[in-house]
Amino acid sequence: MGIFLQVDSLAIANQVLTEDAQPAEQTLSIWELLTSGGIGGQAIILVLFILLFLALFLYFERLMAINKASKIDSSFMNNIKMNIMSGKIDSAKMLCAQTDSPVARLIEKGISRIGKPLEDINTAIENAGNLELYKLEKNTSMLATISGAGPMIGFLGTVLGMILAFHKMASGGGQIEVGSLAEGIYTAMTTTVVGLIVGIVAYMGYNHLVVKTNKVVNQMEGNVVEFLDLLNEPV
């Protein structure tokens, strides 16, 4: 009986020693992953995060401006039509001045040209429309730039990381440990991932703003056509 107990004790002891000999599983937080690439990798990550913050700021700022520009009272054109047909040009101008929207500013420009040839009115509205379109698209091109620059900066970090890794291999001779290459590999991988994230966010934001802007432009064109048709109606 004592022999069996001794054998069991030895087996348990060997099992404990085997479990202790196994390396403990290490976890790596996102912050540690981003900061484990050395000074060069950290500098590139910082630049990419600045671009990400700038892209988000531009997107939400433009989105709120475009949403504001797209809001217009459904009865606006009806009131303009009634005032013009009644000969109340000043009332129509006042209504446009009180309505803060691109459509109202275009209609006001057209009303101010009433009495001149229709071609002159149309030209004045087109010029005003170009100014309104510029206001809508303000800083939107920066999102497109960030969407292209983000991945390129990330790939720059990839190249720097690989250069660092190969430098470690060249200076280490024939005895190279994987741990000595970790800094270069982390720099290469983390900068690539963050750069792609910045590019994807900026690209999606830019395309969404383009779609929203086109809707506002179509709204402006529709109201301008309705206004010009009103001027062509027989008295």
Backbone torsions as a table, in degrees:
resi	resn	phi	psi	omega
1	MET	NA	-41.6	-179.4
2	GLY	-65.5	-32.6	-179.9
3	ILE	-66.8	-42.3	179.5
4	PHE	-63.7	-39.6	178.0
5	LEU	-63.7	-38.7	179.8
6	GLN	-66.5	-39.6	179.4
7	VAL	-65.5	-42.8	178.1
8	ASP	-62.6	-39.3	179.8
9	SER	-64.4	-40.4	178.5
10	LEU	-65.7	-38.0	179.5
11	ALA	-65.8	-42.0	178.7
12	ILE	-65.0	-41.0	179.6
13	ALA	-63.7	-41.8	178.2
14	ASN	-64.1	-37.4	179.2
15	GLN	-65.3	-41.3	178.4
16	VAL	-64.1	-42.5	179.8
17	LEU	-65.1	-37.6	179.0
18	THR	-65.0	-42.1	178.9
19	GLU	-65.6	-37.9	178.9
20	ASP	-68.9	-29.3	-177.6
21	ALA	-74.1	-23.2	179.3
22	GLN	-69.7	136.7	-179.0
23	PRO	-67.4	138.9	179.7
24	ALA	-69.5	140.1	179.7
25	GLU	-68.9	127.5	-178.0
26	GLN	-102.4	135.8	177.0
27	THR	-108.0	147.5	-176.8
28	LEU	-125.3	118.1	179.9
29	SER	-73.9	165.0	179.8
30	ILE	-62.7	-40.4	179.8
31	TRP	-63.5	-43.4	177.7
32	GLU	-64.3	-36.1	178.8
33	LEU	-65.4	-40.8	-178.0
34	LEU	-72.5	-29.0	-176.2
35	THR	-99.5	6.2	-177.0
36	SER	-93.6	8.3	-177.1
37	GLY	-96.5	10.8	-179.9
38	GLY	83.9	179.4	-175.8
39	ILE	-64.1	-43.1	-179.9
40	GLY	-61.9	-45.6	178.5
41	GLY	-64.8	-39.8	179.2
42	GLN	-64.9	-38.1	178.9
43	ALA	-64.4	-42.1	179.4
44	ILE	-68.3	-40.4	177.3
45	ILE	-60.7	-40.3	179.3
46	LEU	-63.4	-43.5	178.5
47	VAL	-61.9	-41.2	-179.6
48	LEU	-67.0	-37.6	177.5
49	PHE	-68.1	-35.4	175.2
50	ILE	-63.2	-42.6	177.5
51	LEU	-64.3	-38.1	178.8
52	LEU	-64.7	-44.0	177.8
53	PHE	-62.7	-42.2	179.2
54	LEU	-63.9	-40.5	179.9
55	ALA	-64.4	-43.8	178.9
56	LEU	-65.4	-40.2	178.8
57	PHE	-63.1	-47.4	-180.0
58	LEU	-62.4	-40.4	-178.2
59	TYR	-63.2	-50.8	-176.5
60	PHE	-70.3	-33.7	178.0
61	GLU	-65.8	-44.7	178.7
62	ARG	-69.4	-36.1	-179.5
63	LEU	-63.2	-43.5	178.4
64	MET	-66.0	-38.5	179.4
65	ALA	-66.3	-41.4	-179.3
66	ILE	-69.4	-40.6	177.8
67	ASN	-62.7	-38.1	177.7
68	LYS	-65.5	-39.5	-178.9
69	ALA	-69.4	-26.0	-177.1
70	SER	-83.1	-12.2	-178.1
71	LYS	-85.4	122.2	177.9
72	ILE	-149.4	143.3	-179.7
73	ASP	-62.9	133.1	-178.8
74	SER	-63.5	-23.9	-179.6
75	SER	-92.3	5.7	-175.7
76	PHE	-60.7	-52.4	-177.0
77	MET	-66.8	-33.3	177.0
78	ASN	-63.7	-41.3	178.1
79	ASN	-67.1	-38.8	176.4
80	ILE	-61.6	-44.3	-178.8
81	LYS	-61.7	-44.6	-179.3
82	MET	-65.0	-40.2	-179.8
83	ASN	-66.4	-41.8	-178.9
84	ILE	-69.1	-43.1	179.6
85	MET	-65.5	-27.0	177.9
86	SER	-87.2	-2.2	-179.3
87	GLY	81.6	10.7	-179.1
88	LYS	-91.4	72.4	-177.5
89	ILE	-66.2	-41.3	-179.9
90	ASP	-63.6	-37.8	177.9
91	SER	-65.3	-38.0	177.5
92	ALA	-65.3	-42.1	176.7
93	LYS	-63.0	-40.5	179.4
94	MET	-62.9	-40.5	178.9
95	LEU	-63.5	-40.6	178.2
96	CYS	-66.0	-40.1	-179.4
97	ALA	-65.9	-30.7	-179.7
98	GLN	-82.0	-10.6	-178.9
99	THR	-105.2	113.7	-177.2
100	ASP	-89.3	86.9	178.4
101	SER	-157.6	154.9	178.1
102	PRO	-59.8	-38.0	179.9
103	VAL	-60.4	-45.0	-179.4
104	ALA	-63.1	-38.6	-179.7
105	ARG	-69.4	-34.7	177.0
106	LEU	-68.1	-43.6	179.7
107	ILE	-65.0	-38.3	177.9
108	GLU	-62.8	-39.2	177.7
109	LYS	-64.0	-38.7	178.3
110	GLY	-69.1	-39.5	179.4
111	ILE	-63.9	-37.1	-180.0
112	SER	-67.0	-15.0	179.5
113	ARG	-103.6	6.8	179.9
114	ILE	-60.9	134.4	-175.7
115	GLY	107.1	-17.1	177.0
116	LYS	-96.3	169.5	178.6
117	PRO	-57.7	149.2	-177.2
118	LEU	-61.1	-32.5	178.5
119	GLU	-64.2	-39.6	177.7
120	ASP	-65.7	-39.6	178.2
121	ILE	-62.8	-44.5	-179.6
122	ASN	-63.5	-40.6	179.1
123	THR	-64.0	-42.7	179.2
124	ALA	-62.4	-40.5	179.0
125	ILE	-66.9	-39.7	178.7
126	GLU	-63.0	-42.0	178.3
127	ASN	-63.7	-42.0	177.1
128	ALA	-65.5	-36.0	178.7
129	GLY	-64.7	-37.2	177.2
130	ASN	-63.3	-38.7	177.1
131	LEU	-65.9	-41.4	179.1
132	GLU	-66.3	-37.4	178.0
133	LEU	-65.4	-38.5	176.7
134	TYR	-62.1	-40.4	178.2
135	LYS	-64.5	-38.6	-179.9
136	LEU	-67.7	-37.6	-176.2
137	GLU	-90.9	6.9	-178.4
138	LYS	-58.0	128.6	177.9
139	ASN	66.7	-1.1	179.0
140	THR	-67.1	-33.6	179.7
141	SER	-63.3	-25.0	177.6
142	MET	-64.8	-33.1	176.1
143	LEU	-63.8	-41.3	177.8
144	ALA	-63.2	-38.5	177.9
145	THR	-64.7	-43.3	179.7
146	ILE	-65.4	-37.6	-179.6
147	SER	-63.1	-27.7	176.4
148	GLY	-90.9	-34.3	-176.6
149	ALA	-75.1	-33.8	-178.0
150	GLY	-56.4	-57.4	178.3
151	PRO	-61.3	-34.8	-179.9
152	MET	-65.4	-41.7	177.2
153	ILE	-66.3	-37.3	176.2
154	GLY	-62.6	-41.3	177.5
155	PHE	-67.9	-30.0	173.5
156	LEU	-61.0	-42.8	175.9
157	GLY	-63.0	-35.5	177.2
158	THR	-61.9	-45.9	179.9
159	VAL	-64.2	-42.5	178.6
160	LEU	-63.5	-39.5	178.5
161	GLY	-64.6	-40.8	178.7
162	MET	-68.3	-37.7	176.2
163	ILE	-61.7	-42.5	179.0
164	LEU	-63.8	-41.3	179.8
165	ALA	-65.3	-43.8	179.5
166	PHE	-67.3	-32.6	176.6
167	HIS	-64.7	-40.3	177.1
168	LYS	-62.9	-41.3	179.7
169	MET	-66.0	-41.1	-178.7
170	ALA	-68.9	-37.4	-177.8
171	SER	-82.0	-14.6	-178.7
172	GLY	-89.3	-5.8	-179.8
173	GLY	69.3	-137.7	-178.3
174	GLY	-87.8	-10.4	-178.1
175	GLN	-107.8	97.0	-177.8
176	ILE	-119.3	125.1	174.7
177	GLU	-99.0	147.7	-179.0
178	VAL	-62.1	-35.0	-179.1
179	GLY	-60.8	-31.8	-179.8
180	SER	-71.8	-18.9	178.8
181	LEU	-93.5	-3.5	-172.7
182	ALA	-61.4	-41.2	-176.0
183	GLU	-61.2	-46.0	179.6
184	GLY	-65.8	-39.6	179.9
185	ILE	-67.5	-43.4	177.2
186	TYR	-60.8	-41.6	178.2
187	THR	-60.8	-43.8	-178.2
188	ALA	-65.0	-45.3	-173.7
189	MET	-76.0	-47.2	-175.2
190	THR	-66.5	-40.9	179.7
191	THR	-66.5	-35.8	177.1
192	THR	-63.6	-46.6	-178.4
193	VAL	-63.1	-48.9	-178.2
194	VAL	-65.2	-39.3	178.1
195	GLY	-62.3	-40.4	177.6
196	LEU	-67.1	-38.8	178.0
197	ILE	-61.7	-45.3	178.4
198	VAL	-60.7	-44.7	-179.4
199	GLY	-63.5	-42.2	-179.3
200	ILE	-65.8	-45.4	-179.7
201	VAL	-61.8	-46.9	-178.7
202	ALA	-66.5	-38.7	-178.6
203	TYR	-66.3	-44.8	179.1
204	MET	-65.9	-40.6	178.0
205	GLY	-63.5	-41.3	180.0
206	TYR	-63.3	-46.9	-179.0
207	ASN	-65.5	-35.3	176.9
208	HIS	-65.4	-41.1	178.4
209	LEU	-66.5	-35.5	177.9
210	VAL	-63.0	-42.6	178.7
211	VAL	-63.5	-44.4	179.7
212	LYS	-64.4	-39.5	179.4
213	THR	-65.2	-40.9	178.8
214	ASN	-62.7	-34.8	177.9
215	LYS	-65.8	-40.4	178.2
216	VAL	-66.6	-40.2	178.9
217	VAL	-62.6	-42.8	177.8
218	ASN	-63.3	-36.8	176.5
219	GLN	-64.4	-42.5	178.3
220	MET	-62.6	-45.4	-178.8
221	GLU	-64.1	-40.3	179.1
222	GLY	-61.9	-42.7	179.8
223	ASN	-70.9	-35.2	177.3
224	VAL	-65.6	-42.2	177.8
225	VAL	-61.8	-40.9	178.4
226	GLU	-63.5	-38.8	178.8
227	PHE	-66.8	-43.2	179.5
228	LEU	-66.8	-36.0	175.4
229	ASP	-63.9	-35.3	177.3
230	LEU	-62.2	-41.0	179.5
231	LEU	-68.9	-24.5	-179.5
232	ASN	-86.4	-10.8	-179.2
233	GLU	-67.3	140.8	178.4
234	PRO	-67.7	143.7	-179.0
235	VAL	-76.0	NA	NA
